Structure formats: C-alpha cells, structure tokens
Amino acid sequence: MSDELTTKVFDAVCAQADRAAQAQRRLAQADTEAKNELLLAIADALDAHADDIAGANEFDMIASRDAGMDAGKLDRLLFDAPRVAAAAQGVRHVATLPDPVGQIVRGYNLPNGLRLTQTRVPMGVIGMIYEARPNVTVDVASLCLKSGNAALLRGGHAAERTNAATLSVIADVLESHGFDPALVQSVDRYGREGATAMMEARGHIDVLVPRGGAGLIQAVVRNSKVPVIETGAGNVHIYVDRSGDLGKAIPIILNAKTQRVGVCNAAEKLLVHKDVAAEFLPAIATTLAQADVVLQADTVSYDIIQGAAIEGAALNHATDEDWDTEYLALRMGVKVVADLDEAIEHINRHSTGHTESIIAEDYEAIETFTKRIDSAVVMVNASTRFTDGGVFGFGAELGISTQKMHARGPMGLQEMTTTKWIGYGTGQVRA
C-alpha cells in the first residue's frame, strides 16, 4: 500500500476515533437506568436478527473452511443462532451488573478538612483488535456501553460479514435510543492497514486491547504507540500431584483439553508426579486417545504410555518447542516431573501466565502451588475452562489479561474503568 493511501487510512481511523470520543462524552453522562435500557434493547434486537447474523456467519464459515482454516479457529468463528442467543443473554447479564462508573474506591479527609475521593470513571475510547471471534463484538460492545466507553473494533477479515451484520443491529438500536452510532464502530473496511492505524493513533484511542493468537498479540505489544492491555495466549498447564485423586483428575483433564480446543483456557500441557505416573498415565492416555488427542510426550511418559499398548493412542516424542507451544488443537504435551518444585519451575518457565491447575489433596502442596505459580488464574482440582469472564460472573469479558499492570485475569466492567481524584474544599490553601 502506498504511503499516500496509508496516510489516508490513518487519518480516516483517527477521525472515527475522534467521533467515538465525542459520542463517548455524552454516554459518560448517561445514568445507569438509561444504559441498562440500551443494553436490553440491544439484546432483544440480537435475538430478533439472529437468523440474519447467522446467515452472514455461514458465508464467513464457508470462505474460511475453503481457505483451509483449522478446526480450532473455525470453532471460534462459528456464530450461529444458538451462539447469537447466548451472546444476547450475556448482554442481558451485563445489564444486571452494578455500574462501576461513579463508584468510590476510597476516600478520606485531610487534617485541613479537604475531603478526597478516588472515583471510577470510563477510560474513553477502547480499541480492540481481534481475530475470528464474532462473539467478542457483542461482548466488547455491551461492556463498553455499560462502563461508559466507546469501542473501535478491528475484527479481522475472516469474520467481516458476521461483524458487519452484528454492528448494523447495534447501530440501529443506538440511534433509536438517541445515542450516536459512532459509539461502536469498525475499521474492518481498511483491512490490516486499519489495525496498523489503530496502533499509531495515540491521542485518539485511549487504550488498545489485542485478543487472538500469540503472533497478533505480540505484534500489537511491540508496535503500538497506544497504551496496550496485553491479553495472553494460553499455554495452560495441569499438574497431577502424587496426592491427587486420580479418578477426579481424568474428567478434569478431559474437559480442560477437549470441551473446546480452540480457546485460550484449554489445557495444553499435562505434568504428572513420578510417584503416580506408572498408574495414572495409561489411564489418562486411554481416555485422551478415545477423544482423538495426540500426545507429545517426554521420554519417561513416552515409555510408560507406549508400554501400556493403548489401542488408538497417537504418541509422539516431545521436542523443546512443544513446551512453549499453544496448540489450540487436539494435541497435548505430557511430562513426568520429579516433584512439586520441578512442576512449578517448569510451569513458570514455559507458561504464558494465563491459567494453571493442580490436582492434589495435600493442603501443603496446594498452598505451595497457588502461592508460587506466577499466572493470572490458578485452579485447584478444577478444569482450566472456568477461566472466563462469563463464568466469573462478569456477563462477558473484554479478554483475559496476562500482564500485571491495571488488570490481570478476566476483564469485566471494573477493569474497563480508570479513576480520578476529586478534592472537596472550603477555601483551603497550601502553606
């Protein structure tokens, strides 16, 4: 693309962001009742137009399938009528949640009588760059509107028809309720140049959130001039301790790996304590083989599983690259560890900081694991699939932050606000 055209795209995206900022200033003054009425109307409209949105999605699915998109991404791309209905319910749930805007985080009086309060306020214009996830369009719109923010979206080529149909429904509702449709906009028509322009639009976009594969996320983190909240890829681990209930472990691992393979909270690695490896590995390998999961095994686990002669097992030797790979597929790395310390060291070295789980009954082992694992979410005797804003009670999520500034873990309404200090005086001056 020529420099002249790049400049035109940048100017156009900045103009969209400025319109969004102007619309956001009015939204920020709306009371909770007005915002909730707007959200409920959007949910009803999504239900009413579910077939239209699903029809657009069908075209995106066919095109992506013909282009060779893998099963995990196709699963994320799917936005059929049941998923549209589920998204609408998520919007209704957001409407029931407490409004974070105006909440007082803390407050106190200075000795001179000056009263200080730290109060939650919207961020402003939130930019979102994401791939083949049309449900995110609805989630981000609902969370932004409830928290008083505008949304500028780049949803990717694969979901372009689906996102356009969804945004058309939302725009109509915004306009009919007296709000500027510029509150929720897309830059998809500009393609990748639109995403690049968003990264360059410092002073026009207040914060940028990438959501997708590791390549997309790191490209935004490295190149963006706009402040970024990093949502992480999910190289997610489950550790089975020697004290673990092995009968409990099998359904947890099966659920974490296979319920939805193309999501960031699906388990990718299994670590097993050496004291239970000989008993446990043949059992879990049999279960995973029945679910068509390919195992990338270290030497010890490979020998144990191969020796069990499991029918239908797909077994490969793991390479060094496996331990850092987010498969997003029916594939799982397996490693035998000497003890809890080795498990924790391995996880902290190779994890993306998303979610880890321990299967254990020993209280000391559980406490050690939860304290020393450096990830946003740690589960105990539970599937990693629970790391989700909807499951956490947020109604929806902006993403799952794996960074340590501002927000960490699933991001809901509160994470989409910042704060400002207000000082109430009676004429005080500083000596």
C-alpha positions as CSV (number, residue, x, y, z in Angstrom):
1,M,0.0,0.0,0.0
2,S,1.4,3.4,-0.9
3,D,2.4,6.0,1.7
4,E,-0.3,8.3,0.5
5,L,-3.0,5.6,1.0
6,T,-1.6,4.7,4.3
7,T,-1.8,8.3,5.4
8,K,-5.4,8.4,4.2
9,V,-6.3,5.3,6.2
10,F,-4.6,6.7,9.3
11,D,-6.5,10.0,9.0
12,A,-9.8,8.1,8.5
13,V,-9.2,5.9,11.5
14,C,-8.3,8.9,13.7
15,A,-11.4,10.7,12.5
16,Q,-13.5,7.6,13.5
17,A,-11.8,7.6,16.9
18,D,-12.5,11.3,17.4
19,R,-16.2,10.8,16.5
20,A,-16.2,8.0,19.0
21,A,-14.7,10.2,21.7
22,Q,-17.3,12.9,21.1
23,A,-20.1,10.3,21.4
24,Q,-18.5,8.8,24.5
25,R,-18.6,12.2,26.3
26,R,-22.4,12.1,26.1
27,L,-22.6,8.4,27.1
28,A,-20.4,9.1,30.1
29,Q,-23.2,11.4,31.4
30,A,-26.0,8.8,31.0
31,D,-27.3,7.3,34.1
32,T,-27.4,3.6,34.9
33,E,-31.0,3.1,34.0
34,A,-30.6,4.6,30.5
35,K,-27.5,2.4,29.9
36,N,-29.4,-0.7,31.0
37,E,-32.4,0.1,28.8
38,L,-30.0,0.4,25.9
39,L,-28.4,-2.9,26.6
40,L,-31.7,-4.7,27.0
41,A,-32.8,-3.3,23.6
42,I,-29.6,-4.5,22.0
43,A,-30.2,-8.0,23.4
44,D,-33.7,-8.0,22.1
45,A,-32.5,-6.8,18.7
46,L,-29.8,-9.5,18.5
47,D,-32.5,-12.2,19.2
48,A,-34.8,-10.6,16.5
49,H,-32.0,-10.6,13.9
50,A,-30.2,-13.9,15.0
51,D,-31.0,-15.5,11.6
52,D,-29.6,-12.6,9.7
53,I,-26.4,-12.6,11.7
54,A,-26.1,-16.4,11.5
55,G,-26.6,-16.2,7.7
56,A,-23.8,-13.8,7.4
57,N,-21.7,-16.1,9.6
58,E,-22.4,-19.0,7.3
59,F,-20.8,-17.2,4.4
60,D,-17.7,-16.4,6.6
61,M,-17.6,-20.1,7.7
62,I,-17.7,-21.4,4.1
63,A,-15.0,-19.0,3.0
64,S,-12.7,-19.8,5.9
65,R,-13.2,-23.5,5.6
66,D,-12.4,-23.3,1.9
67,A,-9.3,-21.3,2.7
68,G,-8.1,-24.1,5.0
69,M,-8.7,-22.6,8.4
70,D,-8.1,-25.2,11.2
71,A,-10.8,-26.7,13.4
72,G,-9.9,-24.6,16.4
73,K,-10.3,-21.3,14.6
74,L,-13.4,-22.4,12.9
75,D,-14.9,-23.2,16.2
76,R,-14.2,-19.7,17.4
77,L,-15.5,-18.2,14.2
78,L,-18.9,-20.0,14.4
79,F,-21.7,-17.6,15.4
80,D,-24.8,-19.5,14.6
81,A,-28.3,-18.7,16.0
82,P,-27.7,-20.5,19.4
83,R,-24.4,-18.6,19.9
84,V,-26.1,-15.3,19.0
85,A,-28.8,-16.1,21.5
86,A,-26.1,-16.9,24.1
87,A,-24.4,-13.6,23.3
88,A,-27.7,-11.8,23.8
89,Q,-28.1,-13.4,27.2
90,G,-24.7,-12.2,28.1
91,V,-25.8,-8.6,27.2
92,R,-28.8,-9.0,29.5
93,H,-26.5,-10.2,32.3
94,V,-24.3,-7.2,31.9
95,A,-27.4,-5.0,32.3
96,T,-28.0,-6.6,35.7
97,L,-24.5,-5.9,37.0
98,P,-23.6,-2.9,39.2
99,D,-22.5,0.1,37.2
100,P,-18.8,0.8,38.0
101,V,-18.9,4.4,36.9
102,G,-19.1,6.7,39.9
103,Q,-18.1,4.1,42.4
104,I,-15.8,5.5,45.2
105,V,-12.7,3.3,45.5
106,R,-11.6,5.1,48.6
107,G,-11.9,8.5,50.3
108,Y,-10.8,10.4,53.4
109,N,-10.4,13.8,55.0
110,L,-7.0,15.6,55.3
111,P,-6.2,17.3,58.6
112,N,-7.1,20.7,57.0
113,G,-10.6,19.5,56.2
114,L,-10.0,18.8,52.4
115,R,-12.2,15.8,51.5
116,L,-10.6,13.5,48.9
117,T,-12.4,10.7,46.9
118,Q,-11.0,8.4,44.3
119,T,-13.8,7.6,41.9
120,R,-14.2,5.2,38.9
121,V,-14.6,6.8,35.5
122,P,-14.7,5.5,31.9
123,M,-11.4,5.1,30.0
124,G,-12.8,6.8,26.9
125,V,-12.2,5.1,23.5
126,I,-11.2,1.5,23.8
127,G,-9.7,0.0,20.6
128,M,-10.0,-3.8,20.1
129,I,-8.0,-5.9,17.6
130,Y,-9.1,-9.5,17.4
131,E,-9.3,-12.5,15.1
132,A,-12.2,-14.7,14.0
133,R,-14.2,-14.1,17.2
134,P,-17.5,-12.6,16.3
135,N,-18.9,-13.1,19.9
136,V,-16.2,-10.6,21.0
137,T,-18.0,-7.9,19.0
138,V,-21.1,-8.3,21.2
139,D,-19.1,-8.7,24.4
140,V,-17.0,-5.6,23.9
141,A,-20.0,-3.5,22.8
142,S,-22.0,-4.4,25.9
143,L,-19.1,-4.0,28.4
144,C,-18.1,-0.7,26.8
145,L,-21.6,0.8,26.8
146,K,-22.3,-0.2,30.4
147,S,-18.9,1.2,31.6
148,G,-19.4,4.4,29.6
149,N,-16.8,3.8,26.9
150,A,-16.8,3.9,23.2
151,A,-15.4,0.9,21.2
152,L,-13.4,1.0,17.9
153,L,-13.1,-2.5,16.5
154,R,-10.9,-4.4,14.1
155,G,-12.5,-7.8,13.9
156,G,-10.5,-9.4,11.2
157,H,-11.2,-10.5,7.6
158,A,-12.4,-14.0,8.5
159,A,-15.4,-12.6,10.4
160,E,-16.0,-9.5,8.4
161,R,-19.6,-10.3,7.2
162,T,-20.6,-11.5,10.7
163,N,-19.2,-8.5,12.4
164,A,-20.8,-6.1,9.9
165,A,-24.3,-7.7,10.4
166,T,-23.9,-7.6,14.2
167,L,-22.7,-4.0,14.2
168,S,-25.6,-2.9,12.0
169,V,-28.0,-4.3,14.5
170,I,-26.2,-2.5,17.4
171,A,-26.0,0.8,15.4
172,D,-29.8,0.8,14.8
173,V,-30.5,0.4,18.5
174,L,-28.1,3.1,19.5
175,E,-29.7,5.6,17.1
176,S,-33.2,4.7,18.1
177,H,-32.3,5.3,21.7
178,G,-30.8,8.7,21.0
179,F,-27.1,7.7,21.1
180,D,-24.6,8.3,18.4
181,P,-23.8,5.0,16.5
182,A,-20.2,6.2,16.5
183,L,-20.0,4.7,20.0
184,V,-19.4,1.2,18.5
185,Q,-17.6,1.3,15.1
186,S,-15.4,-1.0,13.0
187,V,-12.4,-0.3,10.9
188,D,-12.6,-3.6,9.1
189,R,-13.0,-2.0,5.7
190,Y,-9.4,-0.8,5.9
191,G,-8.0,-4.3,6.3
192,R,-4.7,-4.7,8.0
193,E,-3.9,-1.0,7.4
194,G,-6.8,-0.2,9.7
195,A,-5.2,-2.2,12.5
196,T,-1.9,-0.5,11.9
197,A,-3.6,2.9,12.1
198,M,-5.2,2.0,15.4
199,M,-1.8,1.1,16.8
200,E,-0.5,4.5,15.6
201,A,-3.5,6.5,16.9
202,R,-2.0,7.7,20.2
203,G,-4.1,10.7,21.5
204,H,-7.2,9.4,19.6
205,I,-7.6,6.0,21.1
206,D,-7.1,5.7,24.9
207,V,-6.2,2.1,25.2
208,L,-5.8,-0.8,22.8
209,V,-6.6,-4.5,23.6
210,P,-5.4,-7.3,21.3
211,R,-7.2,-10.6,21.5
212,G,-6.1,-13.6,19.4
213,G,-3.1,-15.8,18.8
214,A,0.4,-15.1,20.2
215,G,1.5,-13.6,16.9
216,L,-1.2,-11.0,16.8
217,I,-0.8,-10.1,20.5
218,Q,2.9,-9.7,20.3
219,A,2.7,-7.6,17.1
220,V,0.4,-5.2,18.8
221,V,2.5,-5.1,22.0
222,R,5.7,-4.4,20.0
223,N,4.4,-1.9,17.5
224,S,1.6,0.1,19.3
225,K,2.1,3.7,20.3
226,V,-1.3,3.5,22.1
227,P,-1.2,2.0,25.6
228,V,-1.9,-1.7,25.4
229,I,-3.6,-4.1,27.8
230,E,-2.0,-7.4,26.9
231,T,-4.3,-10.4,26.7
232,G,-2.3,-13.6,26.6
233,A,-2.1,-16.7,24.6
234,G,-2.9,-19.8,26.7
235,N,-0.1,-22.3,27.2
236,V,-2.1,-23.7,30.0
237,H,-0.9,-26.5,32.4
238,I,-2.4,-29.1,34.6
239,Y,-0.2,-30.7,37.3
240,V,-1.2,-34.0,38.9
241,D,0.4,-34.3,42.3
242,R,1.3,-37.5,44.0
243,S,-1.5,-36.7,46.5
244,G,-4.0,-36.2,43.7
245,D,-7.3,-38.1,43.4
246,L,-6.6,-39.8,40.1
247,G,-10.3,-40.6,39.5
248,K,-11.1,-36.9,39.8
249,A,-8.2,-35.9,37.6
250,I,-9.3,-37.8,34.5
251,P,-12.6,-35.9,33.8
252,I,-11.0,-32.6,34.7
253,I,-8.2,-33.1,32.2
254,L,-10.6,-34.4,29.5
255,N,-12.8,-31.4,30.0
256,A,-9.9,-28.9,30.0
257,K,-8.4,-30.3,26.8
258,T,-11.4,-31.3,24.7
259,Q,-14.5,-29.3,25.6
260,R,-13.4,-26.5,23.2
261,V,-10.0,-26.9,21.8
262,G,-9.6,-23.5,20.1
263,V,-9.9,-21.3,23.2
264,C,-7.1,-19.8,25.4
265,N,-8.2,-21.6,28.6
266,A,-8.0,-25.1,27.1
267,A,-5.2,-27.2,28.7
268,E,-2.2,-27.7,26.6
269,K,0.3,-29.4,28.9
270,L,0.0,-32.2,31.5
271,L,2.6,-32.7,34.2
272,V,2.5,-35.8,36.3
273,H,4.4,-36.6,39.6
274,K,6.7,-39.6,39.1
275,D,5.2,-41.4,42.0
276,V,1.8,-41.8,40.3
277,A,3.0,-41.7,36.7
278,A,3.0,-45.5,36.1
279,E,-0.5,-45.8,37.4
280,F,-2.0,-42.7,36.0
281,L,-0.5,-42.2,32.6
282,P,-2.0,-45.3,30.9
283,A,-5.5,-44.4,32.3
284,I,-5.4,-40.8,31.1
285,A,-3.8,-41.7,27.8
286,T,-6.6,-44.2,27.1
287,T,-9.2,-41.5,27.8
288,L,-7.5,-39.0,25.6
289,A,-7.0,-41.5,22.8
290,Q,-10.8,-42.1,22.8
291,A,-11.1,-38.3,22.2
292,D,-8.5,-38.3,19.4
293,V,-6.0,-36.3,21.4
294,V,-2.4,-36.6,20.1
295,L,0.2,-36.8,22.9
296,Q,3.6,-35.1,22.7
297,A,5.4,-37.0,25.4
298,D,8.8,-36.6,27.1
299,T,11.0,-39.7,27.3
300,V,9.7,-41.1,30.6
301,S,6.0,-40.6,29.8
302,Y,6.5,-41.9,26.3
303,D,8.0,-45.2,27.6
304,I,5.1,-45.6,30.1
305,I,2.4,-45.0,27.6
306,Q,3.9,-47.0,24.8
307,G,4.4,-49.9,27.2
308,A,0.8,-49.9,28.0
309,A,0.0,-50.7,24.3
310,I,-3.1,-48.4,24.3
311,E,-5.4,-49.0,21.3
312,G,-5.7,-46.0,19.1
313,A,-3.2,-43.9,21.0
314,A,-1.4,-41.3,18.9
315,L,2.0,-40.8,20.6
316,N,5.0,-38.6,19.6
317,H,8.3,-37.7,21.2
318,A,8.1,-34.1,22.5
319,T,10.6,-31.6,21.3
320,D,11.9,-28.5,23.2
321,E,9.5,-26.4,21.1
322,D,6.5,-28.3,22.4
323,W,6.8,-27.0,25.9
324,D,6.2,-23.4,24.7
325,T,3.5,-24.1,22.1
326,E,-0.1,-23.3,22.4
327,Y,-1.6,-26.0,20.2
328,L,-5.3,-24.9,20.0
329,A,-5.9,-28.4,18.7
330,L,-6.4,-32.0,19.9
331,R,-2.8,-32.2,21.0
332,M,-1.3,-32.2,24.4
333,G,2.2,-32.2,25.9
334,V,2.9,-34.7,28.6
335,K,5.8,-34.7,31.1
336,V,6.8,-36.6,34.2
337,V,8.3,-34.5,36.9
338,A,10.3,-35.5,40.0
339,D,8.3,-33.4,42.5
340,L,6.2,-30.3,43.1
341,D,9.2,-28.0,42.8
342,E,10.1,-29.2,39.3
343,A,6.5,-28.8,38.2
344,I,6.3,-25.2,39.5
345,E,9.7,-24.4,37.9
346,H,8.7,-25.9,34.6
347,I,5.3,-24.1,34.5
348,N,6.7,-20.7,35.4
349,R,9.4,-21.0,32.7
350,H,7.1,-22.1,29.9
351,S,3.6,-20.8,30.8
352,T,2.1,-17.7,29.1
353,G,0.8,-16.6,32.6
354,H,-2.8,-17.5,31.8
355,T,-4.2,-20.4,33.9
356,E,-2.7,-23.4,35.6
357,S,-4.4,-26.1,37.7
358,I,-3.3,-28.5,40.3
359,I,-4.9,-31.9,41.1
360,A,-4.0,-32.6,44.7
361,E,-5.4,-33.5,48.1
362,D,-2.4,-32.4,50.2
363,Y,-3.1,-29.0,51.7
364,E,0.6,-28.0,51.8
365,A,1.1,-28.9,48.1
366,I,-1.9,-26.9,47.1
367,E,-0.8,-23.9,49.2
368,T,2.7,-24.0,47.7
369,F,1.4,-24.3,44.2
370,T,-1.1,-21.4,44.5
371,K,1.5,-19.1,46.1
372,R,4.4,-19.8,43.7
373,I,2.7,-20.1,40.3
374,D,3.0,-16.8,38.5
375,S,-0.1,-16.8,36.4
376,A,-3.3,-14.7,36.3
377,V,-5.5,-17.6,37.5
378,V,-4.8,-20.8,39.5
379,M,-7.3,-23.6,39.8
380,V,-7.4,-26.3,42.4
381,N,-9.0,-29.6,41.5
382,A,-11.0,-27.9,38.7
383,S,-10.9,-27.5,35.0
384,T,-9.0,-24.6,33.4
385,R,-12.0,-23.9,31.3
386,F,-13.5,-22.0,34.1
387,T,-11.2,-19.0,33.4
388,D,-13.9,-17.0,31.6
389,G,-15.5,-13.6,32.3
390,G,-19.0,-15.0,31.9
391,V,-18.3,-17.9,34.3
392,F,-16.7,-15.5,36.8
393,G,-20.0,-13.5,36.8
394,F,-18.9,-10.6,34.6
395,G,-21.6,-11.3,32.0
396,A,-18.9,-11.0,29.3
397,E,-15.3,-10.2,29.1
398,L,-13.0,-7.9,27.2
399,G,-10.3,-10.5,27.3
400,I,-8.1,-12.3,29.8
401,S,-5.2,-10.1,30.8
402,T,-1.9,-11.9,31.5
403,Q,0.0,-8.7,32.3
404,K,0.4,-7.2,35.8
405,M,-0.4,-3.6,35.3
406,H,-4.0,-2.2,35.6
407,A,-5.8,-5.6,35.1
408,R,-5.0,-9.3,35.5
409,G,-7.2,-12.2,34.6
410,P,-10.7,-11.9,33.1
411,M,-11.6,-8.3,32.4
412,G,-15.1,-7.1,33.1
413,L,-16.7,-3.8,33.8
414,Q,-14.4,-2.6,36.6
415,E,-11.4,-3.4,34.6
416,M,-12.7,-1.1,31.9
417,T,-12.6,1.9,34.1
418,T,-9.8,4.1,35.5
419,T,-10.1,6.5,38.4
420,K,-9.8,10.2,39.1
421,W,-9.4,12.0,42.4
422,I,-11.8,14.7,43.4
423,G,-11.0,17.1,46.2
424,Y,-13.8,19.0,48.0
425,G,-12.6,22.0,49.9
426,T,-13.9,25.0,51.7
427,G,-11.3,27.5,50.8
428,Q,-8.1,25.7,51.8
429,V,-4.7,26.9,50.5
430,R,-1.4,25.1,50.8
431,A,1.0,26.7,53.2
